[in-house]
Amino acid sequence: MGSGQVTSWQGKNITVAGLGVSGISAARALAGFGASVTVVDGGDNEGHRARAAELEAAGIAVRLADAETLPEGTDLVVTSPGWKPDSPLFAAAAKAGVDVVGDVEIAWQLRGENAAPWLAITGTNGKTTTTQMLASILKAAGLRTAAVGNIGTPIIDVVLQEGAYDVLAVELSSYQLHWAPSLRAHSAAVLNLAPDHLDWHGSMEAYAADKGRIYEGNTVACVYNVADRATEDLVVQADVEEGCRAIGFTLGAPGPSMLGVVDGILIDRAFVADRHKNAQELAQVEDVNPPAPHNIANALAAAALARAFGVEPRAVRDGLRNFRPDAHRVAYVDEVASVTYIDDSKATNTHAAEASLAAFEPVVWIAGGLAKGATFDELVRKSAKRLRAVVLIGADRALIAEALARHAPEVPVTDLDRTDTGAMLAAVREAARLAEPGDTVLLAPACASMDMFANYNKRGDAFADAVRELAAESA
């Protein structure tokens, strides 16, 4: 839907589910185009009421403490990403024949005729880092861009700034893709697929299918992970534009139509003349920060999308050199008594924790939290040889302890039997006791944080604070 067609929102009765950042963005935008908007949310605390008052002042109706009843006369429901597909509100919408879409779908429909193309990224892990790397590369190429979607400024707000961007780096979660049926990216990447959010999607098959939606209608490139066959399968199943290419990335030597690594150099054999004979150097492994294997894979995926958009090799190198990862993503905290402390609180599932553990050896591993339905046998089996010891905290730590007993019985395990926020200091002290000079103490919980902390950032902050306290005592 181009800018000349947004008048079709005029007079529509739209229900927005959720009073968070994306819900408020959608409500304001749609009301601005003449829709009659009602926001519904199950909460009713001081924060909810304050946000509701602001929206009501702008002529937007808000209903708090009831997220289940469909407002009468609703023509369309716009949901925030976290709402489950089996929510009573959506069941009521289905019964009434009313469609449910997400904020990404609305953003896509609100784009103008000459809107910036989208380079889209999804995957179980690495999405945010890869999206930010891509934006850094695009900026190094002199392009006006922003990292948006599941990060940063609400995507609806960005697309309404017509003419402000040349191209967008768009991170999309499986939730957002589930609710975005008409999205058609210029090029897209699925970084990896591992069981996650199965409580939301219902099955691994449904989760993978939602991730695979990112490839639908791609025009130039579908980027997949050579080491993860499931991502290539999604490309094969996708209905793409004529001429769209499948582009692989690998930590090994790349074949034709792939990007990979040879002798510490990131190599492009996809976007070169005569790719069967030629290769293009893009960057050194040392240009990637940090140069851990999973992060090199992120860099290759970002480079593939940038090259699909026509970016020169020099900009790939410069963009990677300029990139700095967010806090709590394999972040160096300190070295105390010849032991290195690494904060990867963002490793909220087993796949992320496995990648993190693969970057260090030997490791004293701090793990535990909310498992979200995950199992830990494969993670422990693959990582056992790297483990010096394990310190467990959090609500579902017993699941990790049981996997350790099965697959790494020789590894010392300390179960702190705690879920209070002060447990992190105790965990760091215990890890320091177990570590030997040259070891790495790694916070890579493999679990969500909400049993003990407001979010993974707070968990990482608690870890860093505990390490600083340890360092002060050792000084």
Residue pairs with C-beta under 8 A, 6 or more apart in sequence:
1 8
1 109
1 110
1 111
2 111
2 112
2 113
3 110
3 111
3 112
3 113
3 162
4 113
6 33
6 110
7 33
7 34
9 30
9 33
9 34
9 35
10 33
10 34
10 35
11 34
11 35
11 36
12 30
12 34
12 35
12 36
12 75
12 76
13 35
13 36
13 38
13 71
13 73
13 74
13 75
13 76
14 30
14 35
14 36
14 37
14 38
14 74
14 75
14 76
14 77
14 78
15 37
15 38
15 39
15 40
15 70
15 71
15 74
15 76
15 77
15 78
15 89
16 23
16 26
16 27
16 30
16 37
16 38
16 39
16 40
16 77
16 78
16 79
16 80
17 23
17 39
17 40
17 41
17 67
17 77
17 78
17 79
17 80
17 83
17 87
17 89
18 39
18 40
18 41
18 79
18 80
18 82
18 83
19 39
19 41
19 43
19 48
19 51
19 52
19 62
19 64
20 80
20 82
21 154
22 80
22 81
22 103
22 154
22 155
22 156
23 39
23 41
23 78
23 80
23 103
24 39
24 51
24 55
25 103
25 154
25 156
25 157
26 78
26 103
26 106
26 154
26 156
27 37
27 39
27 55
27 60
28 55
28 58
28 60
29 106
29 110
29 156
29 157
29 160
30 37
30 78
30 106
31 37
31 58
31 59
31 60
33 110
36 61
37 60
37 61
38 60
38 61
38 62
38 63
38 71
38 74
39 52
39 55
39 60
39 61
39 62
39 63
40 62
40 63
40 66
40 67
40 69
40 71
40 89
41 48
41 62
41 63
41 64
41 67
42 64
42 65
42 66
42 67
42 68
43 64
43 65
44 64
44 65
48 64
49 64
51 62
52 62
52 64
55 62
56 62
63 71
67 87
67 88
67 89
68 87
68 88
68 89
68 92
69 88
69 89
69 92
70 77
70 89
70 92
70 93
70 96
70 98
74 93
74 96
74 98
75 98
76 98
76 99
76 100
76 101
77 89
77 90
77 93
77 98
77 99
77 100
77 101
78 100
78 101
78 102
78 103
78 105
78 106
79 90
79 100
79 101
79 102
79 103
79 179
80 102
80 103
81 102
81 103
81 150
81 173
81 175
81 176
81 179
82 175
83 89
83 90
84 200
85 178
85 200
85 201
85 202
90 100
93 99
93 100
94 100
100 179
101 179
101 180
101 181
102 175
102 176
102 178
102 179
102 180
103 154
103 155
103 156
103 176
104 149
104 155
104 172
104 176
104 177
104 179
104 180
104 183
105 179
105 180
105 181
105 182
105 183
106 156
107 155
107 156
107 158
107 159
108 159
108 180
108 182
108 183
108 184
109 182
110 156
110 159
110 160
111 159
112 159
112 162
112 163
114 162
114 163
115 159
115 162
116 145
116 159
116 165
116 166
116 167
116 168
117 167
117 168
117 185
117 186
117 309
118 167
118 168
118 170
118 183
118 185
118 186
119 134
119 138
119 167
119 168
119 169
119 170
119 185
119 186
119 187
119 188
119 305
119 306
119 308
119 309
120 149
120 170
120 171
120 172
120 183
120 185
120 187
120 188
120 189
120 214
121 127
121 130
121 131
121 134
121 169
121 170
121 171
121 172
121 188
121 189
121 191
121 214
121 301
121 302
121 305
122 171
122 172
122 173
122 174
122 177
122 188
122 189
122 190
122 191
122 211
122 214
123 130
123 189
123 190
123 191
123 192
123 193
123 211
123 225
123 231
124 191
124 192
124 193
124 194
124 196
124 349
124 351
124 352
125 191
125 192
125 194
125 294
125 347
125 349
125 351
125 352
125 355
126 191
126 192
126 294
126 295
126 297
126 298
126 301
126 355
127 150
127 171
127 172
127 173
127 191
128 150
128 151
128 171
128 326
128 329
129 295
129 298
129 325
129 326
129 329
130 171
130 189
130 191
130 298
130 299
130 301
130 302
131 147
131 149
131 151
131 169
131 170
131 171
131 302
132 147
132 151
132 169
132 323
132 325
132 326
133 298
133 299
133 302
133 319
133 320
133 323
134 147
134 169
134 302
134 305
134 306
135 145
135 146
135 147
135 169
136 319
136 320
136 322
136 323
137 302
137 303
137 306
137 311
137 315
137 316
137 318
137 319
137 320
138 145
138 166
138 167
138 169
138 306
138 309
138 311
138 315
138 319
139 145
139 319
139 322
140 314
140 315
140 316
140 318
140 319
140 322
141 306
141 311
141 312
141 315
141 319
142 315
143 166
143 167
143 311
144 164
144 165
144 166
144 167
145 165
145 166
145 167
145 168
145 169
146 152
146 153
146 158
146 165
146 168
146 169
147 169
147 171
148 154
148 155
148 158
148 168
148 169
148 170
148 171
149 155
149 170
149 171
149 172
149 176
150 171
150 172
150 173
150 176
151 171
155 170
158 164
158 165
158 168
167 186
167 309
169 305
170 185
172 180
172 183
172 214
174 196
174 197
174 200
174 201
174 207
174 210
174 211
175 197
175 200
175 210
177 183
177 210
177 211
177 213
177 214
178 201
178 210
178 213
180 213
181 213
183 213
183 214
183 216
183 217
184 216
184 217
184 218
184 219
185 214
185 217
185 218
185 219
186 218
186 219
186 220
186 308
186 309
187 218
187 219
187 220
187 221
187 222
187 223
187 305
187 308
187 309
188 214
188 215
188 218
188 221
188 222
188 223
188 305
189 214
189 222
189 223
189 224
189 301
189 304
189 305
190 211
190 212
190 214
190 215
190 223
190 224
190 225
190 231
190 234
190 235
191 225
191 231
191 297
191 298
191 301
192 225
192 228
192 231
192 351
193 207
193 208
193 211
193 228
193 230
193 231
193 234
194 349
194 350
194 351
195 204
195 207
195 349
195 350
195 351
195 373
195 374
195 375
196 207
196 349
196 351
196 372
196 374
197 207
197 372
198 204
198 207
198 372
198 373
199 372
199 373
201 207
201 210
208 230
208 234
211 234
212 234
212 237
212 238
215 222
215 234
215 235
215 238
215 240
216 238
216 239
216 240
217 239
217 240
217 241
218 238
218 240
218 241
218 244
219 240
219 241
219 243
219 244
220 243
220 244
220 245
220 308
220 309
221 244
221 245
221 246
221 247
221 270
221 304
221 305
221 308
222 235
222 238
222 240
222 244
222 245
222 246
222 247
223 247
223 248
223 249
223 301
223 304
223 305
223 308
224 231
224 232
224 234
224 235
224 246
224 247
224 248
224 249
225 231
225 232
225 248
225 249
225 250
225 297
225 301
226 232
226 248
226 249
226 250
226 252
226 258
226 260
227 250
227 251
227 297
232 246
232 248
235 246
236 246
245 257
245 270
246 257
247 257
247 258
247 259
247 270
247 304
247 308
248 254
248 255
248 257
248 258
248 259
248 270
249 258
249 259
249 260
249 297
249 300
249 301
249 303
249 304
250 258
250 259
250 260
250 261
250 300
251 260
251 261
251 293
251 296
251 297
251 300
252 260
252 261
253 260
253 261
253 262
253 267
254 260
254 261
254 262
254 267
254 268
254 269
254 270
254 279
255 269
256 269
256 270
256 275
256 276
257 269
257 270
257 275
258 269
258 270
259 266
259 267
259 268
259 269
259 270
259 282
259 300
259 303
259 304
259 307
260 266
260 267
260 269
260 300
261 267
261 285
261 296
261 300
262 279
264 284
264 285
264 286
265 281
265 282
265 283
265 284
265 285
266 281
266 282
266 283
266 284
266 285
266 287
266 288
266 296
266 299
266 300
266 303
266 316
267 279
267 280
267 281
267 282
268 279
268 280
268 281
268 282
268 303
268 304
268 307
268 313
269 275
269 278
269 279
269 280
270 304
270 307
271 280
271 307
271 308
272 278
272 279
272 280
280 313
281 313
282 303
282 307
282 313
282 316
282 317
283 299
283 303
283 316
283 317
283 320
283 321
284 317
285 291
285 296
287 317
287 320
287 321
288 295
288 296
288 299
288 320
289 295
289 320
289 321
289 323
289 324
289 325
290 325
290 330
290 332
290 359
292 330
292 355
292 356
292 358
292 359
293 355
293 358
293 359
294 355
294 356
294 358
294 359
295 325
295 330
299 320
302 319
302 320
303 316
303 320
306 315
306 316
306 319
307 316
325 331
326 346
327 343
327 457
327 460
328 343
328 344
328 345
328 346
328 456
328 457
328 459
328 460
329 344
329 346
330 342
330 343
330 344
330 356
330 359
331 342
331 343
331 344
331 460
332 340
332 341
332 342
333 341
333 342
333 343
333 463
333 464
333 467
333 468
334 340
334 341
334 467
334 468
334 471
335 341
336 432
336 467
336 470
336 471
336 474
337 432
337 437
337 474
338 437
338 438
339 364
339 432
339 435
339 436
339 437
339 438
339 439
339 440
339 441
340 360
340 439
340 440
340 441
341 428
341 440
341 441
341 463
341 467
342 356
342 360
342 440
342 441
342 442
342 443
342 444
343 443
343 460
343 463
343 464
344 352
344 353
344 356
344 442
344 443
344 444
345 443
345 445
345 449
345 456
345 457
345 459
345 460
345 463
346 352
346 456
346 460
347 353
347 355
347 356
347 444
347 445
347 446
348 369
348 445
348 446
348 447
348 448
348 449
348 456
349 372
349 374
349 446
349 447
350 374
350 375
350 376
350 378
350 379
350 446
352 444
352 446
353 367
353 379
353 383
353 444
353 445
353 446
354 378
354 379
354 382
354 383
356 442
356 444
357 363
357 365
357 379
357 383
357 386
357 387
357 442
357 444
358 382
358 383
358 386
360 386
360 440
360 442
361 385
361 386
361 440
362 386
362 387
362 388
362 436
362 438
362 439
362 440
363 383
363 386
363 387
363 388
363 439
363 440
363 441
363 442
364 387
364 388
364 389
364 390
364 391
364 431
364 434
364 435
364 439
364 440
364 441
364 442
365 383
365 387
365 389
365 390
365 391
365 442
365 444
366 390
366 391
366 393
366 427
366 428
366 431
366 441
366 442
366 443
366 444
366 445
366 463
367 390
367 391
367 392
367 393
367 394
367 397
367 400
367 444
367 445
367 446
367 447
368 392
368 393
368 394
368 395
368 396
368 397
368 400
368 445
368 446
368 447
369 393
369 394
369 395
369 396
369 397
369 445
369 446
369 447
369 448
369 449
369 450
369 451
369 452
369 459
370 394
370 395
370 396
370 447
370 448
370 449
370 450
370 451
371 396
371 399
371 447
371 448
372 447
372 448
374 399
374 446
374 447
375 399
375 403
376 399
376 400
376 402
376 403
376 446
377 403
377 406
377 407
379 403
379 446
380 400
380 403
380 404
380 406
380 407
380 408
381 407
384 407
384 408
384 411
387 408
387 411
388 411
388 412
388 434
388 435
388 436
388 439
389 411
389 412
389 413
389 414
389 431
389 434
389 435
390 400
390 404
390 411
390 412
390 413
390 414
391 413
391 414
391 416
391 427
391 430
391 431
391 434
392 400
392 401
392 413
392 414
392 415
392 416
393 416
393 418
393 419
393 423
393 424
393 426
393 427
393 452
394 419
394 423
394 445
394 447
394 451
394 452
395 419
395 451
395 452
396 447
396 451
397 415
397 417
398 415
400 446
401 413
401 415
404 411
404 413
405 413
412 434
414 430
414 434
416 423
416 426
416 427
416 430
418 426
419 451
419 452
420 452
421 452
421 453
421 462
423 452
424 452
424 459
424 462
424 463
424 465
424 466
425 462
425 465
425 466
425 469
427 466
428 441
428 463
428 466
428 467
428 470
429 466
429 470
431 441
432 441
432 470
435 441
441 467
443 459
443 460
443 463
445 459
448 456
449 455
449 456
449 458
449 459
452 459
453 459
453 462
